[in-house]
Amino acid sequence: MDSPDGLPFATTLLVRDTCLCLHAQRAARALARRFDEALRPAGLTNGQFSLLMSLNRPEPPHLGSVAALLAMDRTTLTSNLKPLERRGLVEIATDAKDKRTRRLRLTPAGRAVLTDAVPIWRDLHASIETELSDPAHLRSELNILSQGGSVG
């Protein structure tokens, strides 16, 4: 049966059943909910955990490199940093060598929260991997998509 504007309902079913974007979004939302729930006792969301983890480096990274790693624009990253900065988990400082660049650093409190959250992440991550037939292959395919390449 067609809709009044001539778009067949079969097209809706085709998109529902085959759209990679839709399936990836649904899976991402389901994973996010599971990690949000698990990380709640550590006081973090899954996004905050990923952001804090991206700062766990030998040298404080600059804003641009963190934005690239997390596939965020700088404005979104800055807005996501603000609550973590207010909580004293992250410090944002001007780079000593280039005043236009901002460096991001975990504070001792940020390291402590992250240290508490990692075992929670490990346990849930291991559990989720047991639900998948080939998690390494899935990661590989997702990395191809996130880099803008074609899936082979």
N, C-alpha and C positions, 0 to 999 in steps of 0.2 A: 504494500500500500504506500502510495506516495503522499508526501505532505502537500498542502495547498500550493506551495511555490515550486513543486516539481522535484524536490530533492527526495530521492527514494529512501525509505526507512532502511533498506538493505545497506546503504552507505553508512548510516549510523552504526549498524551492526558490524560492518567491516572495520570501521575506525575503532569501535569498542574492543574488538577481538584481536586486532593486529597492530594498532598504533604503538610504536616503541616509546614515543614520548609519554603517552598516557600511562603505559605500564611502568615506565621508569619513575614517573611522578608518584604513582600509587605506591610503588615499593619504597621510594624515598620517604614518603609520608609515614608509612607503616614502620619503617626502621627508626625514623626520627622519634615517633611516639614511644617506641620501646626503649630507646636510649634516654629520652627525656625522663621517663618514669624511673628507670634504673638509676640515673645520675641525680635524681631529686635529693636523696639524702646527703649528697656532697654539695648541694646548693648550686648545681649547674644544669644547664640545658645541654643537649648534644652539640649545638652550635658553639656554645661557650667553651665546652670541653675541647672541641677541635681548634678553636681560636687560641686558647691557652696552650694547647699542645704544640701549635705551630710556632709559639714563642720560645719553646724549650730548645734553645740552641746555644752553642758555645759563646757566640757573640750576638748582642741584640740585633734582630733583623730590622730592616727599614720597612716602612708601611707598604711600599709598592711590592716588595717580594712576598709579604704575607698575603696581600690582596691577590696576587697571582696564584699562590699556592691554594688558596681557598676559593678561587674562581669568583671573587667579589670585586665590585668596583670600589674605589677608595672611599667614596662617600658612605657606602653601606658598611664597609669595614670600620670607618670612624664612628658611625652610630652604634655599631656592635661593641666597640671598645669602651664607650662612655660608661655603661653600667659597671663594667669590670674595673675601670679606673676609679669610679666612685667607691667601689667596695674595697679598694686598695690592693687589688690583685695584679694590676698592670700599671706600669708607668710609661708615659709617652714623653720623650725628650728630644730636643733638637740635636742633630748630629754635630759633633765637635768640628768635623772637617768640612761639612757642607750644611750651612744654616737653613737651606731649603728642605732638607731631608729630616724626617722624623724617625726616630728609633723606638722600638717597642721592647719593653723588658718586663719579665715576670718579677714581681716583688717576692719577698720571702713568704708572705701570706698566699700569693698566687701559686707558688711552688707547693706549699702545704696542701692547698685545696686540690691541686692537680695530683699530688702524691696520693691523696685519699681517693680520688676518682679513678685512677688507673686500674686498681684491682676490680672495681665494678665494671669498667669497660672491658677488661680482659675476660671476665666471666661471661658477660652477656655476648660479647663478640664470639667467643668459643662456642657458646650454645647456638647462636645463629648459624655459624659455619656448619654445624652438624645437620642443620635443616636443608642445606644446599648440596646438590650432587657434585658440583665442581667449583668451589669458591674461588680458586686461583684463576680459573678460566673466566669467571664472571668479572673479577677485578680487572683482568687483562682487557676484556671487551669494553668495560666501562671506561678504562683509561684511554682506549682508542677514541671512544666517543667524546670524552672530555677534552681531548687534544684536537678535536675537529677533523680527525681522519675518518677514513671509511672502515667499516668493519669488514674483515676479510672472510 
